Structure formats: structure tokens, C-alpha cells
Amino acid sequence: MVVFTMKNCPKCPIAKKLASEIAAEFGLEVEEIDVEKDLITALQYNVASTPSIAVGSEVIARGEIPTRKELRNAVKRVLECS
């Protein structure tokens, strides 16, 4: 799971915490990418706003914090397809 963040993003800490909790449920690792420091990776995922969360190559949330249920269901769907 990849969480795209920015230093001054007020929602990013909440998104990181949620992503870490859900990732732990599925035995996934979480990588945090600061879009200001690694713009190339963010662009590869077509991420232009933070927070954004991706599982594999699929961006699950862009510029918002999904609910716990939304994120859990999205992770399940992505894992079932891979």
C-alpha cells in the first residue's frame, strides 16, 4: 500500500494512520511517498492531490480520506484481482 502525502497536508496524518491499520489487517506493507520530494512517482500513479492511497497500481482514494469500510473493501477487491 502506498500513501501519498505532503508536509503541510492536514488530512495526511489521518490517512497514514488508517492505511497502516488496514494494511496490518491484510499483512501489507505501507510506503509513504511525499509528493513534493518524489513527484515522479506521484505522477506515475497520476496522483495530483493528497492524501491519496494506492494498492498495487490502483489508486483507491485521491485527495480524500476513505472510510475504514471503503478502504477495506477496495483492498479486498484489488487483492482478489491480483
N, C-alpha and C positions, 0 to 999 in steps of 0.2 A: 504494500500500500504506500502511496506517495501523497504527502500533504504539501501543497504549495502555499507558502506564507510570505509575508513581508514584515519587516521590523515594526512598523507603526500600525499594523492592521489590528483593530480592536477585537475582531472576531476570531483571529487566528489561534490564540491560546485555547479557546473552547473547542475549535475544530481539531486541533492536535490532540487534545485530551480524549475527545470522542473517538477519533481514529485509532488512537492507541488502545483504548478499551475494546473496540470492536475487533481490531487486528488480533489482540490477545485471544479473543474467543475462537478465532479461526486459525490460530497458530501462524499468523503472518507477521512479517517484519514491517516496521514503519520507517520510511525515509522522509526526512523533511528537506524541502528544497526552497531556499529563499530566492524568489524570482528576481530580486534586484542583483543577487550575486551570480545566479545561474539562469540568465534569460534564455539561453539557447535551449536548455532542457524544457523550460516552461513553454517555449514556442513549439517544440516538438510535440507537446501534448495539447497544443492550441489553448493554453491557459493564459488569459489576459487579466484575470481578476483573482483576488484572494479573499478568503481561503478557497482553495479547490482541492478535491480529493480524487485520486485515481487508484484503481486496482488493475494491475496489469497495464494494458494500453488504453483502458476505458476510463474516461473521466466521469466520475459519478456525480460530483457536485462542483459547480462553478460559481464562485463569488458568494457562496452561502453556506450555512451550516445545515446539513440534512438532519432530520430527526434520527434518533437511535434506530428506530424501526426501518426507516428508509435506507439508511446506510447498511444495516444488517442484511436486508433483502437484496440490495444491489450487490453486495459482496457475494452472497449465496448465488445469485444469478451469474455473476462473472465466473465464479469458481466452477459452477456446473457446466459452463460452456467451454472451459479450457481443458 
